[in-house]
Amino acid sequence: MVFRKLPGVSASGMGLRLSQKFVFLLFLSGLVTLCFGALFFLPDSVRLKRIFLSKTDTQPVTVGSGSENDAKEHLKRTEVPEAQFHGAAPTTCHVVQSKSSKLPRVLTQWTGEPPSLPVPSVPHVCPYNSFRLLYRHPIKARDWYVCPLFMLQMMKFAWDNYKRYAWGKNELRPLTRNGHIGNMFGGLKGATIIDSLDTLYIMGMTEEYNDAKEWVQTSLDLNSNGEASLFEVNIRYVGGLLSAYYLTGEEVRLIDKAMELGEKLLPAFNTPTGIPRGVINLGSWGWASAGSSILAEFGTLHLEFVHLSELSSNAIYKEKVMNIRKLLSKIEKPHGLYPNFLSPVSGNWVQHHVSIGGLGDSFYEYLIKSYLMSDKTDEEAKKMYYSALEAIEANLVQKSPGGLTYMAEWRGGILDHKMGHLACFSGGMIGIGADDGVPEKRQHYLDLAAEITHTCHESYTRSATKLGPEAFRFDGGAEATATRLSDRYYILRPEVIESYMYMWRLTHDPKYREWGWEAVEALEQHCRVDSGFSGIRDVYATTVGHDNMQQSFFLSETLKYLYLLFSDDDLLPLEDWVFNTEAHPLPIIRDSCLFL
């Protein structure tokens, strides 16, 4: 964490002390030393550095810097359980290359040696009021500079158990202490490793990052012969490899692997319309699925494929996703809405089911993020996004009797008053797009983003575990609660926390960090088990049952968004980076072929 002077601290105290000093000098020269001593501790930037920073004036440090005894004493004073990071706790983070240089900011390695503290033997929950004592500045201030010790500890715990029991597999089964391969990735392995690369690096977990990088270099085998989800392989594997490269600048076969995998995905586009199939055989290089293509799958390729073209100087990747854009911009849309299913053969909608949650969600996300990633030059993406948002507001946005704003689903003109956890990303999406709307609607969009995020927070607070269900309803007397047993589970999803992070960055309203800490407490209490983190089967149960799965996106998204929520805004600033839908940061492209 970076500690520094809060902007906006009044200098009036300085003027008052100087006046007192002048009076004291007139009457008693012996008090001069005392006055200067008092002045030394006033909060101007130089003296603050001497108080809160290390002796090296130019390098900020965290609570973890200094001696081991000092760190332990700090944790003791704040009554926070000690945490062990084994080299993970950062002491400084440098951001180089400014925006004016037209290059993305690149994070360098964390530096410094953290203290070695004992591992907690049992899961712990720290009250928010105790956690807030870790802050150097009052929580009431607009700017918090927080060292997210607990997010580091959570990541360390999740990673170590994955490495111990499931190394090289796609995901960890923490209850049975073994690995899970699954069938989404066509025989590809190491999904948790690829998904975690950038999180490990951002958190300064150097040893763990190097282990992951070494596995990619020596063990990631792309010569599989199974049927893989085009969507999942793109957002997790291609996105994860690209972001790791951009953050570190290290080749280490990261780019070669991303390019090879991108090439394997291209045959999915060999359809009469160019709309890709959802499943592709990575061995035969042919698409494997029949039937309809899903909006959220073929509409969630743009960010990664544009970067593949930028890095390879091969326009084919960008051409493929621009063809999708071209077809969608021309096709007739019922009430301006984009249904979830499209025939890749005829190019027509198959059903008129519209959802901002599952099946539709990330298509809309990638429209606004494509505009932002283009340095706000992709006018077509901008036009499509705001037109879609107008249609969503007109047809899907509803207000409950209790005053909660939510996104209903649209089924051929009939509203289903259900909102999925996946749809809770939309608070953050609408928030980051608010400033580029027409001037008279910018505040409205920000207000709408805040209302949706509030509703999703309510879905958490109204459960026994303070975690949200997979879907919640607003009918039959229900408000932001699941009424079906099949909707009551929580699988470590990130979307609500994602919106907290974006809304914090946009407004600096302290409530978003308070809500984020509530989620940390709930995850620690209900999802942490002896050998990792697990989803739970019923968020309303007082005694939870676990699903025995530590999802790779928990490390890629949930923990990363929590870490960023409690970190300085200069860590992956939104003016320089966009996050793909798996939370892998990709730099804004400010010049064509910028990175070649």
C-alpha positions as CSV (number, residue, x, y, z in Angstrom):
1,M,0.0,0.0,0.0
2,V,1.1,3.5,-0.7
3,F,0.8,6.0,2.2
4,R,0.8,9.6,1.2
5,K,-0.6,13.0,2.2
6,L,-4.3,13.3,1.7
7,P,-5.2,15.9,-0.8
8,G,-7.2,18.7,0.6
9,V,-5.7,18.8,4.1
10,S,-6.0,22.3,5.2
11,A,-2.9,24.4,5.7
12,S,-4.6,26.6,8.3
13,G,-3.0,24.7,11.1
14,M,0.4,25.7,9.7
15,G,-0.4,29.3,9.6
16,L,-1.6,29.3,13.2
17,R,1.5,27.5,14.5
18,L,3.7,30.0,12.6
19,S,1.9,32.9,14.3
20,Q,2.4,31.2,17.7
21,K,6.0,30.7,16.9
22,F,6.4,34.5,16.2
23,V,4.8,35.3,19.5
24,F,7.0,32.9,21.4
25,L,10.1,34.2,19.8
26,L,9.3,37.7,21.1
27,F,9.1,36.5,24.6
28,L,11.2,33.5,25.1
29,S,13.9,32.3,22.6
30,G,14.0,29.0,24.4
31,L,10.6,28.0,23.0
32,V,11.9,28.2,19.5
33,T,13.1,24.6,19.6
34,L,9.8,23.5,20.9
35,C,7.9,25.3,18.2
36,F,10.1,23.9,15.5
37,G,9.6,20.4,17.0
38,A,5.9,20.8,16.8
39,L,6.2,22.1,13.2
40,F,8.1,19.0,12.3
41,F,5.1,16.8,12.9
42,L,2.6,18.9,10.9
43,P,1.2,17.1,7.8
44,D,3.1,18.7,5.0
45,S,4.2,16.3,2.4
46,V,7.9,16.1,3.3
47,R,7.4,15.6,7.0
48,L,4.5,13.2,6.4
49,K,6.9,11.0,4.4
50,R,9.3,11.0,7.3
51,I,6.5,9.9,9.6
52,F,4.7,7.3,7.5
53,L,7.3,6.3,4.9
54,S,10.6,4.6,5.0
55,K,13.9,6.5,5.3
56,T,14.1,6.3,1.5
57,D,12.2,9.4,0.6
58,T,11.1,8.3,-2.8
59,Q,9.7,4.9,-2.0
60,P,6.5,4.4,-0.1
61,V,6.0,1.4,2.1
62,T,3.2,-0.5,3.7
63,V,2.5,-1.8,7.1
64,G,4.6,-4.7,6.2
65,S,7.8,-2.7,5.9
66,G,10.4,-2.2,8.6
67,S,11.3,-4.7,11.2
68,E,9.4,-7.8,12.0
69,N,8.7,-6.7,15.5
70,D,7.3,-3.4,14.3
71,A,4.9,-5.2,12.0
72,K,3.8,-7.6,14.7
73,E,3.3,-4.7,17.1
74,H,1.1,-2.9,14.6
75,L,-1.0,-5.9,14.0
76,K,-1.3,-6.4,17.8
77,R,-2.4,-2.8,18.3
78,T,-5.1,-3.1,15.8
79,E,-6.3,-6.5,17.2
80,V,-6.1,-8.0,13.7
81,P,-5.1,-11.7,13.4
82,E,-1.6,-12.0,12.0
83,A,-1.2,-13.1,8.4
84,Q,1.5,-15.0,6.5
85,F,2.3,-14.1,3.0
86,H,5.7,-15.9,2.4
87,G,7.0,-13.1,0.3
88,A,3.6,-11.9,-0.9
89,A,3.2,-8.7,1.1
90,P,4.2,-5.8,-1.1
91,T,6.3,-2.9,0.3
92,T,6.2,-0.7,-2.8
93,C,4.7,-0.6,-6.3
94,H,6.0,1.6,-9.0
95,V,3.9,2.7,-12.0
96,V,6.0,3.8,-15.0
97,Q,5.2,5.4,-18.3
98,S,2.6,8.1,-18.0
99,K,-0.6,8.6,-19.9
100,S,1.0,11.4,-21.9
101,S,3.5,9.0,-23.4
102,K,0.7,7.2,-25.1
103,L,1.9,4.0,-23.6
104,P,0.1,1.9,-21.0
105,R,1.3,2.1,-17.4
106,V,3.3,-1.0,-16.6
107,L,3.6,-2.4,-13.1
108,T,7.1,-3.4,-12.1
109,Q,7.8,-6.1,-9.5
110,W,7.0,-5.4,-5.9
111,T,10.2,-4.7,-4.0
112,G,11.3,-5.1,-0.4
113,E,11.3,-7.9,2.1
114,P,8.1,-8.4,4.1
115,P,8.1,-9.7,7.6
116,S,7.5,-13.4,8.2
117,L,4.4,-13.8,10.3
118,P,2.8,-17.0,11.5
119,V,-0.1,-18.6,9.5
120,P,-3.5,-18.5,11.2
121,S,-4.4,-22.1,12.0
122,V,-8.1,-21.5,11.7
123,P,-10.3,-19.2,9.6
124,H,-10.8,-15.8,11.1
125,V,-13.2,-13.0,10.7
126,C,-12.2,-9.5,11.6
127,P,-14.9,-6.9,12.4
128,Y,-14.9,-4.0,10.0
129,N,-14.3,-1.5,12.9
130,S,-11.0,-3.4,13.7
131,F,-10.0,-3.6,10.1
132,R,-10.5,0.2,9.6
133,L,-7.8,0.7,12.2
134,L,-5.3,-0.5,9.6
135,Y,-5.8,2.7,7.7
136,R,-3.4,5.6,8.1
137,H,-6.1,8.1,7.4
138,P,-9.7,8.4,8.7
139,I,-12.3,6.4,6.9
140,K,-14.5,9.5,6.7
141,A,-12.0,11.1,4.3
142,R,-12.7,10.9,0.6
143,D,-9.4,9.1,-0.1
144,W,-8.5,5.9,1.8
145,Y,-5.1,4.3,1.3
146,V,-5.5,0.8,2.6
147,C,-3.1,-2.1,2.7
148,P,-5.4,-5.0,1.9
149,L,-3.7,-7.5,4.1
150,F,-6.6,-9.8,4.2
151,M,-7.1,-10.0,0.5
152,L,-3.4,-11.0,0.2
153,Q,-3.9,-13.6,2.9
154,M,-7.0,-15.0,1.2
155,M,-5.2,-15.2,-2.2
156,K,-2.2,-16.8,-0.5
157,F,-4.5,-19.4,1.2
158,A,-6.4,-20.2,-2.0
159,W,-3.3,-20.4,-4.2
160,D,-1.2,-22.5,-1.7
161,N,-4.0,-25.1,-1.4
162,Y,-4.5,-25.2,-5.2
163,K,-0.8,-25.8,-5.6
164,R,-0.6,-28.4,-2.9
165,Y,-3.6,-30.5,-4.0
166,A,-4.5,-29.6,-7.6
167,W,-1.4,-28.3,-9.3
168,G,-1.8,-28.3,-13.1
169,K,-5.4,-29.2,-12.9
170,N,-8.1,-26.6,-13.8
171,E,-9.6,-26.1,-10.4
172,L,-9.3,-27.3,-6.8
173,R,-11.8,-29.4,-4.9
174,P,-11.0,-28.2,-1.4
175,L,-13.1,-30.7,0.6
176,T,-11.7,-33.8,-1.1
177,R,-8.3,-32.2,-1.7
178,N,-7.9,-33.1,-5.3
179,G,-8.1,-31.4,-8.7
180,H,-10.9,-31.0,-11.2
181,I,-10.4,-30.9,-15.0
182,G,-14.0,-30.5,-16.3
183,N,-15.0,-30.4,-19.9
184,M,-15.2,-26.6,-20.7
185,F,-11.6,-26.3,-21.9
186,G,-11.3,-29.1,-24.3
187,G,-8.5,-30.9,-22.5
188,L,-6.6,-27.7,-21.7
189,K,-5.2,-27.7,-18.2
190,G,-4.1,-25.2,-15.6
191,A,-7.0,-22.8,-15.8
192,T,-6.4,-21.6,-12.2
193,I,-2.8,-20.9,-13.0
194,I,-3.5,-18.9,-16.1
195,D,-6.4,-17.1,-14.4
196,S,-4.2,-16.2,-11.4
197,L,-1.1,-14.9,-13.2
198,D,-2.0,-11.2,-13.2
199,T,-3.6,-11.4,-9.7
200,L,-0.4,-12.9,-8.3
201,Y,1.7,-10.2,-10.0
202,I,-0.5,-7.3,-9.0
203,M,-0.5,-8.4,-5.4
204,G,3.3,-8.7,-5.4
205,M,3.3,-12.4,-4.8
206,T,6.6,-12.8,-6.7
207,E,7.5,-16.4,-5.8
208,E,4.0,-17.6,-6.6
209,Y,4.0,-15.7,-9.9
210,N,7.3,-17.1,-10.9
211,D,6.0,-20.6,-10.2
212,A,2.9,-20.0,-12.3
213,K,5.0,-18.5,-15.1
214,E,7.4,-21.5,-15.1
215,W,4.4,-23.8,-15.4
216,V,3.1,-21.9,-18.4
217,Q,6.6,-22.0,-20.0
218,T,7.2,-25.7,-19.5
219,S,3.8,-27.5,-19.0
220,L,1.0,-25.6,-20.7
221,D,0.2,-28.0,-23.6
222,L,-2.2,-26.6,-26.2
223,N,-2.2,-29.8,-28.3
224,S,-5.4,-31.1,-26.8
225,N,-8.1,-32.9,-28.7
226,G,-11.3,-32.1,-26.9
227,E,-14.3,-29.8,-27.4
228,A,-13.8,-26.4,-25.7
229,S,-16.0,-23.4,-25.1
230,L,-14.8,-20.6,-27.4
231,F,-16.0,-18.1,-24.8
232,E,-14.3,-19.7,-21.7
233,V,-11.0,-20.4,-23.5
234,N,-10.9,-16.8,-24.8
235,I,-11.7,-14.9,-21.6
236,R,-9.6,-17.1,-19.3
237,Y,-6.7,-18.5,-21.3
238,V,-6.2,-15.8,-24.0
239,G,-7.1,-13.0,-21.7
240,G,-5.0,-14.3,-18.9
241,L,-1.9,-14.7,-21.1
242,L,-2.3,-11.3,-22.7
243,S,-2.7,-9.5,-19.4
244,A,0.3,-11.2,-17.8
245,Y,2.4,-10.1,-20.8
246,Y,1.2,-6.5,-20.7
247,L,1.7,-6.2,-16.9
248,T,5.2,-7.7,-16.9
249,G,6.6,-7.1,-20.4
250,E,8.0,-10.7,-20.2
251,E,7.7,-12.9,-23.3
252,V,8.3,-16.3,-21.6
253,R,6.2,-17.8,-24.3
254,L,3.1,-15.9,-23.0
255,I,2.6,-14.2,-26.3
256,D,3.4,-17.3,-28.3
257,K,0.9,-19.3,-26.3
258,A,-1.8,-16.6,-26.7
259,M,-1.2,-16.5,-30.4
260,E,-1.2,-20.2,-30.8
261,L,-4.5,-20.5,-28.9
262,G,-6.0,-17.6,-30.8
263,E,-5.2,-19.4,-34.1
264,K,-6.9,-22.6,-32.8
265,L,-10.1,-20.6,-32.1
266,L,-10.4,-19.1,-35.7
267,P,-12.2,-22.2,-37.2
268,A,-15.2,-21.5,-35.0
269,F,-15.9,-18.5,-37.3
270,N,-16.2,-20.7,-40.4
271,T,-20.0,-20.3,-40.6
272,P,-22.2,-18.8,-43.4
273,T,-22.6,-15.6,-41.4
274,G,-19.2,-15.4,-39.6
275,I,-21.0,-15.7,-36.3
276,P,-18.8,-18.3,-34.4
277,R,-20.1,-21.5,-33.0
278,G,-19.9,-21.8,-29.2
279,V,-17.9,-25.0,-29.0
280,I,-14.7,-25.8,-31.0
281,N,-12.6,-29.0,-31.2
282,L,-9.1,-27.8,-30.4
283,G,-7.6,-30.9,-32.0
284,S,-9.3,-31.0,-35.4
285,W,-9.6,-27.2,-35.6
286,G,-13.3,-27.5,-36.4
287,W,-16.4,-26.3,-34.7
288,A,-18.2,-28.9,-32.8
289,S,-21.6,-27.5,-31.8
290,A,-24.8,-27.2,-33.8
291,G,-27.8,-25.0,-33.0
292,S,-27.7,-21.4,-31.9
293,S,-24.9,-19.2,-30.8
294,I,-25.2,-17.3,-27.6
295,L,-25.0,-13.5,-27.5
296,A,-22.7,-13.3,-24.4
297,E,-20.3,-15.8,-26.1
298,F,-19.9,-14.5,-29.6
299,G,-20.2,-11.0,-28.3
300,T,-17.4,-11.4,-25.8
301,L,-14.4,-11.7,-28.0
302,H,-13.7,-8.2,-29.1
303,L,-11.2,-7.0,-26.5
304,E,-8.9,-10.1,-26.7
305,F,-9.0,-10.4,-30.5
306,V,-8.2,-6.8,-31.1
307,H,-5.1,-7.2,-28.9
308,L,-4.2,-10.4,-30.8
309,S,-4.2,-8.3,-34.0
310,E,-2.2,-5.5,-32.3
311,L,0.5,-7.9,-31.1
312,S,0.7,-10.1,-34.2
313,S,0.2,-7.5,-36.9
314,N,-2.3,-9.9,-38.3
315,A,-5.6,-8.2,-38.9
316,I,-7.6,-11.4,-39.1
317,Y,-8.5,-11.5,-35.4
318,K,-9.9,-7.9,-35.5
319,E,-11.7,-8.6,-38.8
320,K,-13.5,-11.6,-37.3
321,V,-14.9,-9.6,-34.4
322,M,-15.7,-6.5,-36.5
323,N,-17.8,-8.8,-38.8
324,I,-19.8,-9.8,-35.7
325,R,-20.3,-6.1,-34.9
326,K,-21.3,-5.4,-38.5
327,L,-24.0,-8.1,-38.5
328,L,-25.4,-7.0,-35.1
329,S,-25.6,-3.4,-36.0
330,K,-27.7,-4.1,-39.1
331,I,-30.0,-6.9,-37.8
332,E,-33.5,-5.9,-36.7
333,K,-33.8,-5.8,-33.0
334,P,-37.1,-6.1,-31.1
335,H,-37.7,-2.9,-29.3
336,G,-34.0,-2.1,-29.7
337,L,-33.1,-5.2,-27.6
338,Y,-30.6,-7.9,-28.4
339,P,-32.1,-11.4,-27.8
340,N,-29.8,-14.1,-26.4
341,F,-29.8,-16.6,-29.2
342,L,-28.8,-16.1,-32.9
343,S,-28.5,-18.6,-35.7
344,P,-24.9,-18.7,-37.1
345,V,-26.4,-20.1,-40.3
346,S,-29.2,-17.7,-41.1
347,G,-28.1,-14.7,-39.0
348,N,-31.6,-14.4,-37.5
349,W,-32.6,-14.4,-33.8
350,V,-33.8,-17.7,-32.7
351,Q,-35.7,-16.7,-29.5
352,H,-36.8,-13.3,-28.1
353,H,-35.4,-13.9,-24.7
354,V,-33.4,-10.9,-23.4
355,S,-31.3,-10.9,-20.3
356,I,-28.6,-8.6,-18.9
357,G,-27.6,-11.6,-16.8
358,G,-26.5,-15.0,-18.1
359,L,-26.5,-15.5,-21.8
360,G,-26.4,-11.7,-22.6
361,D,-24.4,-10.0,-19.9
362,S,-20.9,-9.5,-21.3
363,F,-22.0,-8.5,-24.8
364,Y,-23.1,-5.2,-23.4
365,E,-20.0,-5.0,-21.2
366,Y,-17.7,-5.4,-24.2
367,L,-19.5,-2.7,-26.2
368,I,-18.6,0.1,-23.7
369,K,-15.2,-1.4,-23.0
370,S,-14.4,-1.6,-26.7
371,Y,-15.1,2.1,-26.9
372,L,-13.0,2.8,-23.8
373,M,-10.1,0.5,-25.0
374,S,-10.0,2.3,-28.3
375,D,-9.2,5.5,-26.4
376,K,-12.7,6.5,-27.1
377,T,-12.4,6.4,-30.9
378,D,-14.7,3.4,-31.6
379,E,-17.8,5.4,-32.3
380,E,-19.8,2.4,-33.6
381,A,-19.3,0.6,-30.3
382,K,-20.3,3.7,-28.4
383,K,-23.5,4.2,-30.5
384,M,-24.5,0.5,-30.1
385,Y,-23.9,0.6,-26.3
386,Y,-26.0,3.7,-25.6
387,S,-28.8,2.6,-27.9
388,A,-28.9,-0.7,-26.1
389,L,-28.8,1.0,-22.8
390,E,-31.8,3.2,-23.8
391,A,-33.7,0.0,-24.8
392,I,-32.8,-1.7,-21.5
393,E,-34.0,1.3,-19.5
394,A,-37.3,1.4,-21.5
395,N,-38.1,-2.3,-21.3
396,L,-36.1,-4.0,-18.5
397,V,-35.3,-1.6,-15.7
398,Q,-38.0,-1.8,-13.0
399,K,-38.7,-0.4,-9.5
400,S,-39.9,-2.8,-6.8
401,P,-42.6,-1.8,-4.3
402,G,-39.9,-1.4,-1.8
403,G,-38.0,1.0,-4.0
404,L,-35.3,-1.3,-5.3
405,T,-34.1,-0.8,-8.9
406,Y,-33.5,-4.0,-10.8
407,M,-33.1,-5.5,-14.3
408,A,-35.9,-7.8,-15.2
409,E,-35.7,-10.4,-18.0
410,W,-37.7,-10.1,-21.2
411,R,-39.4,-13.1,-22.8
412,G,-41.1,-12.2,-26.0
413,G,-42.6,-9.0,-24.5
414,I,-43.4,-10.6,-21.1
415,L,-41.3,-9.5,-18.1
416,D,-39.9,-12.1,-15.7
417,H,-39.1,-10.2,-12.5
418,K,-35.9,-12.0,-11.8
419,M,-32.4,-10.7,-11.6
420,G,-29.4,-13.0,-11.7
421,H,-26.2,-12.5,-9.8
422,L,-24.5,-12.3,-13.1
423,A,-26.5,-9.2,-13.9
424,C,-25.0,-7.4,-10.9
425,F,-22.0,-6.5,-13.0
426,S,-24.2,-3.9,-14.7
427,G,-23.9,-1.4,-11.9
428,G,-20.2,-1.1,-12.6
429,M,-20.8,-1.2,-16.4
430,I,-23.3,1.6,-16.4
431,G,-21.0,3.5,-14.0
432,I,-17.9,3.4,-16.2
433,G,-19.9,4.5,-19.2
434,A,-21.8,7.3,-17.5
435,D,-19.3,10.1,-18.2
436,D,-19.4,9.5,-22.0
437,G,-23.2,9.6,-22.3
438,V,-25.0,12.7,-23.5
439,P,-24.3,15.5,-21.0
440,E,-27.9,15.7,-19.7
441,K,-27.9,12.0,-18.8
442,R,-24.5,11.5,-17.3
443,Q,-25.6,12.0,-13.7
444,H,-28.7,9.9,-14.4
445,Y,-26.5,7.0,-15.5
446,L,-24.3,7.3,-12.4
447,D,-27.4,7.3,-10.2
448,L,-28.8,4.3,-12.0
449,A,-25.5,2.5,-11.5
450,A,-25.6,3.3,-7.8
451,E,-29.2,2.1,-7.5
452,I,-28.5,-1.3,-9.2
453,T,-25.4,-1.8,-7.1
454,H,-27.5,-1.0,-4.0
455,T,-30.1,-3.6,-5.0
456,C,-27.4,-6.2,-5.4
457,H,-26.0,-5.4,-2.0
458,E,-29.5,-5.9,-0.6
459,S,-29.5,-9.4,-2.1
460,Y,-26.5,-10.1,0.1
461,T,-27.7,-8.5,3.3
462,R,-31.1,-10.3,3.1
463,S,-29.5,-13.7,3.4
464,A,-28.3,-15.5,6.5
465,T,-24.8,-15.8,5.2
466,K,-24.6,-12.2,3.8
467,L,-23.7,-13.7,0.4
468,G,-26.0,-13.3,-2.6
469,P,-28.0,-16.1,-4.3
470,E,-27.5,-17.1,-7.9
471,A,-30.8,-15.3,-8.8
472,F,-33.3,-13.3,-6.8
473,R,-36.9,-12.2,-7.5
474,F,-39.2,-9.3,-7.2
475,D,-42.7,-10.8,-7.3
476,G,-45.0,-12.7,-5.0
477,G,-44.0,-10.6,-2.1
478,A,-40.3,-11.3,-2.6
479,E,-37.8,-8.4,-2.8
480,A,-34.2,-9.2,-3.7
481,T,-34.5,-12.8,-2.4
482,A,-34.4,-16.2,-4.0
483,T,-37.7,-18.1,-3.9
484,R,-36.6,-21.3,-5.6
485,L,-34.2,-23.7,-3.9
486,S,-32.3,-24.0,-7.2
487,D,-31.4,-20.3,-7.1
488,R,-30.0,-20.2,-3.5
489,Y,-26.4,-21.2,-4.2
490,Y,-23.3,-19.0,-4.3
491,I,-20.3,-20.2,-6.2
492,L,-17.8,-17.5,-5.2
493,R,-19.0,-15.2,-8.0
494,P,-17.5,-11.7,-8.4
495,E,-20.1,-9.5,-10.0
496,V,-21.4,-7.7,-7.0
497,I,-17.9,-7.0,-5.7
498,E,-16.9,-5.9,-9.2
499,S,-19.6,-3.2,-9.1
500,Y,-18.4,-2.1,-5.7
501,M,-14.9,-1.6,-7.0
502,Y,-16.0,0.4,-10.0
503,M,-18.4,2.5,-8.0
504,W,-15.7,3.2,-5.4
505,R,-13.3,4.4,-8.1
506,L,-16.0,6.6,-9.7
507,T,-17.5,8.1,-6.5
508,H,-15.2,7.4,-3.5
509,D,-18.3,6.8,-1.4
510,P,-17.1,5.0,1.7
511,K,-20.1,2.7,1.7
512,Y,-18.7,0.6,-1.2
513,R,-15.6,-0.3,0.9
514,E,-17.9,-1.0,3.8
515,W,-20.0,-3.3,1.6
516,G,-16.8,-4.9,0.3
517,W,-15.6,-5.7,3.8
518,E,-18.9,-7.3,4.6
519,A,-18.3,-9.6,1.7
520,V,-14.8,-10.4,3.0
521,E,-16.2,-11.3,6.4
522,A,-18.9,-13.6,4.8
523,L,-16.4,-15.3,2.5
524,E,-14.0,-16.0,5.4
525,Q,-16.8,-17.2,7.7
526,H,-18.8,-19.4,5.2
527,C,-16.7,-20.2,2.2
528,R,-13.2,-20.8,3.7
529,V,-12.6,-24.4,4.5
530,D,-9.5,-26.3,5.7
531,S,-8.0,-26.5,2.2
532,G,-9.2,-23.6,0.2
533,F,-12.5,-21.7,-0.5
534,S,-15.7,-23.4,-1.6
535,G,-19.0,-22.2,-2.9
536,I,-22.1,-22.9,-0.7
537,R,-25.4,-24.5,-1.6
538,D,-27.8,-22.3,0.2
539,V,-27.1,-18.7,1.2
540,Y,-30.1,-18.7,3.5
541,A,-29.1,-21.6,5.6
542,T,-27.6,-21.0,9.0
543,T,-25.4,-24.1,8.6
544,V,-24.0,-24.1,5.2
545,G,-23.2,-27.0,2.9
546,H,-20.3,-26.6,0.5
547,D,-20.1,-27.5,-3.2
548,N,-16.4,-28.6,-3.1
549,M,-15.2,-26.3,-5.8
550,Q,-12.8,-23.4,-5.7
551,Q,-13.6,-21.7,-9.0
552,S,-10.6,-20.3,-11.0
553,F,-12.5,-17.0,-11.3
554,F,-12.5,-16.6,-7.5
555,L,-8.7,-16.0,-7.8
556,S,-8.9,-14.1,-11.1
557,E,-11.9,-11.9,-10.3
558,T,-13.4,-12.0,-6.8
559,L,-10.1,-11.6,-4.9
560,K,-8.6,-9.2,-7.5
561,Y,-11.6,-6.8,-7.4
562,L,-11.5,-6.9,-3.6
563,Y,-7.8,-6.1,-3.6
564,L,-8.4,-3.2,-6.0
565,L,-11.3,-1.9,-4.0
566,F,-9.1,-1.5,-1.0
567,S,-6.0,-0.2,-2.9
568,D,-4.9,3.1,-4.3
569,D,-6.7,4.2,-7.5
570,D,-3.3,4.4,-9.2
571,L,-3.1,0.6,-9.1
572,L,-4.4,-0.3,-12.6
573,P,-6.0,3.2,-13.2
574,L,-9.2,3.1,-15.3
575,E,-7.8,5.7,-17.7
576,D,-5.1,3.3,-18.7
577,W,-6.7,-0.2,-18.5
578,V,-9.9,-2.0,-19.2
579,F,-10.7,-5.4,-17.6
580,N,-12.0,-8.2,-19.7
581,T,-15.0,-10.1,-18.3
582,E,-12.6,-12.4,-16.4
583,A,-11.0,-9.4,-14.8
584,H,-7.8,-9.6,-16.8
585,P,-6.5,-6.1,-17.4
586,L,-5.8,-5.0,-21.0
587,P,-4.2,-1.7,-21.8
588,I,-6.1,1.1,-23.7
589,I,-4.8,1.3,-27.3
590,R,-3.8,4.8,-27.9
591,D,-2.0,4.2,-31.2
592,S,-2.4,1.4,-33.8
593,C,0.3,-1.3,-33.5
594,L,1.4,0.4,-30.4
595,F,3.0,-2.6,-28.8
596,L,5.0,-4.0,-31.8
